[in-house]
Amino acid sequence: MEKVIVKVEDLTIAYHDKPVLKDCDIDIMAGSVTAVIGPNGAGKSTLIKGILGLQNKLAGEILIMGEPIKKVQKKIAYIPQTSEVNWDFPTTVMDVVLMGRYVHLGWFRHPGLEDRKKAEAALKRIGMYEFKNRQISKLSGGQRQRVFIARLIAQEAEIYFMDEPLAGIDKVTEKVIIDFIKEERKKGKTAVIVHHDLATIREYFDHVVIINKKVVAAGRVSEAFTNENLEKAMMKNA
């Protein structure tokens, strides 16, 4: 029997008193790879931020592993949209990956030898070890996303939230990321991913959430990812 690992009930979020998400009920299953899809402006990124407590909500309850997020933050890793990252910040690839260790250390302790070993292992796993001393600003879009995946690995989280990790990257990096997700699913990890390419939903994901201000459909890809539900989502945008 499937187990709910993220439970969202009656979630409503507004910007400047204008609701952008309303009365959302979503169950994310443990060990699943769930796509969050919908038209532009549907509230996909807002949903992820709301679940993670990065966006204030007007109403609703969110439980992760049966607890409020503050009690399970060490078990949650997040990759934001690339447009939200300051790529000109003077930091190296290794520094970014080591950030994944700070949830275990606290912000006032420096990473030790064991933390560096885990960061190096993460970089080797996704093929970025040779770039460990390079400035993040000098990397390509695909390389930057690989570095963020390495940070997830170094954090040793149980649940991954990713906002458009496959947008604007090369095919080689896309395969690296998808292979990573599949490997983590085999270990029982859970991933929730904002995604834009409908053609790859059935190949990459086992669950889907279709939204447009509200939840249009949610469940297994084989059941919820239908032309009828996609049309409903688009009609709400008309």
C-alpha positions as CSV (number, residue, x, y, z in Angstrom):
1,M,0.0,0.0,0.0
2,E,1.3,3.5,-0.9
3,K,2.3,5.8,1.9
4,V,1.8,9.5,1.8
5,I,5.0,11.4,2.6
6,V,3.9,15.0,1.7
7,K,0.3,16.0,2.5
8,V,-1.1,19.3,1.4
9,E,-4.6,20.3,2.5
10,D,-6.6,23.4,1.5
11,L,-3.4,25.3,0.5
12,T,-4.2,28.9,-0.6
13,I,-1.5,31.4,-1.5
14,A,-1.9,35.0,-2.6
15,Y,0.4,37.7,-4.0
16,H,-0.8,41.2,-3.1
17,D,-4.2,39.9,-1.9
18,K,-4.7,38.1,-5.3
19,P,-4.9,34.3,-4.9
20,V,-2.5,32.4,-7.1
21,L,-3.2,29.0,-5.6
22,K,-6.6,28.1,-4.1
23,D,-7.8,25.2,-2.0
24,C,-5.1,22.8,-3.1
25,D,-5.2,19.2,-1.8
26,I,-2.3,17.0,-2.8
27,D,-0.8,13.7,-1.6
28,I,2.8,12.9,-2.6
29,M,3.6,9.2,-2.3
30,A,6.8,8.0,-0.7
31,G,9.3,6.7,-3.2
32,S,7.5,8.4,-6.1
33,V,8.8,10.7,-8.8
34,T,6.1,13.3,-9.2
35,A,5.9,15.9,-12.0
36,V,4.1,19.2,-11.3
37,I,2.8,20.5,-14.6
38,G,0.5,23.3,-15.9
39,P,0.5,26.3,-18.2
40,N,2.6,29.4,-17.6
41,G,1.5,31.3,-14.5
42,A,-0.4,28.2,-13.1
43,G,1.4,28.4,-9.8
44,K,3.8,25.5,-10.1
45,S,6.8,27.2,-8.5
46,T,4.5,28.8,-6.0
47,L,3.2,25.4,-5.0
48,I,6.8,24.1,-4.3
49,K,7.7,27.3,-2.4
50,G,4.5,27.0,-0.4
51,I,5.1,23.4,0.6
52,L,8.7,24.3,1.7
53,G,7.6,27.3,3.7
54,L,9.4,29.8,1.4
55,Q,6.1,31.5,0.5
56,N,3.6,32.6,3.0
57,K,0.2,30.9,2.8
58,L,-3.2,32.4,3.5
59,A,-4.7,29.0,4.5
60,G,-3.9,25.3,4.6
61,E,-1.9,22.7,6.3
62,I,1.3,21.0,5.1
63,L,2.8,17.9,6.7
64,I,6.0,16.3,5.5
65,M,6.7,12.8,6.9
66,G,3.8,13.6,9.3
67,E,5.5,16.7,10.7
68,P,5.6,20.4,10.1
69,I,8.5,21.3,7.8
70,K,10.6,22.9,10.5
71,K,11.0,19.5,12.1
72,V,12.2,17.7,9.0
73,Q,14.3,20.3,7.1
74,K,17.4,18.2,7.2
75,K,15.6,15.5,5.2
76,I,14.5,18.0,2.4
77,A,16.6,19.3,-0.4
78,Y,15.6,22.0,-2.9
79,I,16.8,23.2,-6.3
80,P,15.3,26.6,-7.3
81,Q,14.8,27.8,-10.8
82,T,18.0,28.9,-12.4
83,S,16.6,32.4,-12.9
84,E,16.4,32.8,-9.1
85,V,20.1,32.1,-8.6
86,N,22.8,34.9,-8.5
87,W,25.3,33.2,-10.8
88,D,27.7,36.1,-10.4
89,F,28.3,35.5,-6.7
90,P,32.0,34.7,-6.3
91,T,32.0,31.1,-5.2
92,T,33.5,27.8,-6.4
93,V,31.8,24.6,-7.4
94,M,33.1,22.9,-4.2
95,D,31.7,25.7,-2.0
96,V,28.3,25.3,-3.6
97,V,28.3,21.5,-3.0
98,L,29.5,21.9,0.6
99,M,26.4,24.1,1.2
100,G,24.5,20.8,1.2
101,R,26.3,19.8,4.4
102,Y,25.4,22.9,6.4
103,V,22.0,21.5,7.4
104,H,24.0,18.9,9.3
105,L,26.6,21.3,10.7
106,G,24.8,24.5,11.4
107,W,25.9,27.8,9.8
108,F,28.6,28.6,12.3
109,R,30.6,25.4,11.9
110,H,33.0,24.8,9.1
111,P,32.8,21.6,7.0
112,G,35.4,19.1,8.0
113,L,37.3,16.4,6.2
114,E,34.4,14.0,6.1
115,D,32.1,16.7,4.6
116,R,34.6,17.4,1.9
117,K,34.9,13.7,1.1
118,K,31.1,13.5,0.7
119,A,31.1,16.6,-1.5
120,E,33.9,15.2,-3.7
121,A,32.1,11.9,-4.0
122,A,29.0,13.8,-5.1
123,L,30.9,15.7,-7.8
124,K,32.5,12.5,-9.1
125,R,29.0,10.8,-9.3
126,I,27.7,13.5,-11.6
127,G,30.9,14.0,-13.6
128,M,31.9,17.4,-12.2
129,Y,34.9,16.6,-10.0
130,E,37.4,18.2,-12.4
131,F,35.6,21.5,-12.1
132,K,35.6,21.6,-8.2
133,N,37.8,24.7,-8.0
134,R,36.1,26.6,-10.9
135,Q,34.0,29.6,-10.2
136,I,30.3,28.8,-10.6
137,S,29.9,31.8,-13.0
138,K,32.3,30.2,-15.5
139,L,30.1,27.1,-16.0
140,S,27.5,26.3,-18.7
141,G,23.8,26.0,-17.8
142,G,24.0,22.2,-17.8
143,Q,27.1,22.2,-15.7
144,R,25.5,24.5,-13.1
145,Q,22.5,22.1,-12.8
146,R,24.9,19.2,-12.3
147,V,26.5,21.1,-9.4
148,F,23.1,21.6,-7.8
149,I,22.4,17.9,-8.1
150,A,25.8,17.3,-6.4
151,R,24.6,19.5,-3.6
152,L,21.5,17.4,-3.2
153,I,23.7,14.3,-3.1
154,A,26.0,15.8,-0.4
155,Q,23.0,16.8,1.7
156,E,21.8,13.1,2.0
157,A,18.2,14.2,2.0
158,E,15.1,11.9,1.7
159,I,12.9,14.2,-0.4
160,Y,14.0,16.3,-3.3
161,F,12.1,19.3,-4.6
162,M,13.3,20.6,-8.0
163,D,12.0,23.6,-9.9
164,E,12.5,23.1,-13.7
165,P,15.8,21.2,-13.3
166,L,15.7,20.1,-17.0
167,A,15.0,23.5,-18.5
168,G,17.6,24.9,-20.9
169,I,20.2,22.1,-20.5
170,D,22.0,19.8,-22.9
171,K,20.9,16.2,-23.5
172,V,23.9,14.8,-21.8
173,T,23.1,16.6,-18.5
174,E,19.4,15.7,-18.8
175,K,20.4,12.1,-18.9
176,V,22.7,12.5,-15.9
177,I,19.9,14.1,-13.9
178,I,17.3,11.5,-14.9
179,D,19.7,8.7,-14.1
180,F,20.3,10.2,-10.7
181,I,16.6,10.5,-10.0
182,K,16.0,6.9,-11.1
183,E,18.8,5.7,-8.9
184,E,17.5,7.6,-5.9
185,R,14.0,6.2,-6.4
186,K,15.4,2.7,-6.2
187,K,16.7,3.7,-2.8
188,G,13.2,4.8,-1.7
189,K,13.8,8.5,-2.1
190,T,11.0,10.8,-3.2
191,A,11.2,13.6,-5.9
192,V,8.8,16.4,-6.7
193,I,9.8,18.1,-9.9
194,V,8.3,21.1,-11.8
195,H,8.5,20.0,-15.4
196,H,7.6,21.6,-18.8
197,D,8.1,18.9,-21.4
198,L,4.8,16.9,-21.6
199,A,6.4,14.5,-24.1
200,T,8.6,13.0,-21.4
201,I,6.1,12.7,-18.6
202,R,5.4,9.0,-19.1
203,E,9.0,8.2,-19.5
204,Y,10.4,10.1,-16.5
205,F,7.6,10.2,-13.9
206,D,5.3,7.8,-12.2
207,H,3.0,10.4,-10.6
208,V,1.8,13.8,-11.8
209,V,0.1,16.9,-10.3
210,I,-1.7,19.1,-12.9
211,I,-2.5,22.5,-11.7
212,N,-3.8,25.9,-12.8
213,K,-4.5,28.0,-9.8
214,K,-6.2,24.9,-8.4
215,V,-5.4,21.2,-8.6
216,V,-6.9,19.9,-11.9
217,A,-5.8,16.3,-11.4
218,A,-3.3,14.3,-9.3
219,G,-2.3,10.7,-9.1
220,R,-0.5,8.1,-11.1
221,V,0.6,9.1,-14.5
222,S,-1.3,6.2,-16.0
223,E,-4.6,7.6,-14.5
224,A,-4.2,11.4,-14.2
225,F,-2.1,12.4,-17.2
226,T,-4.9,12.4,-19.8
227,N,-5.8,14.7,-22.7
228,E,-9.0,15.6,-20.8
229,N,-7.2,16.8,-17.7
230,L,-4.7,18.7,-19.8
231,E,-7.5,20.4,-21.7
232,K,-9.1,21.3,-18.4
233,A,-5.9,22.9,-17.2
234,M,-5.6,24.9,-20.4
235,M,-9.2,26.0,-20.3
236,K,-8.7,27.5,-16.9
237,N,-6.0,29.6,-18.4
238,A,-8.2,30.9,-21.2
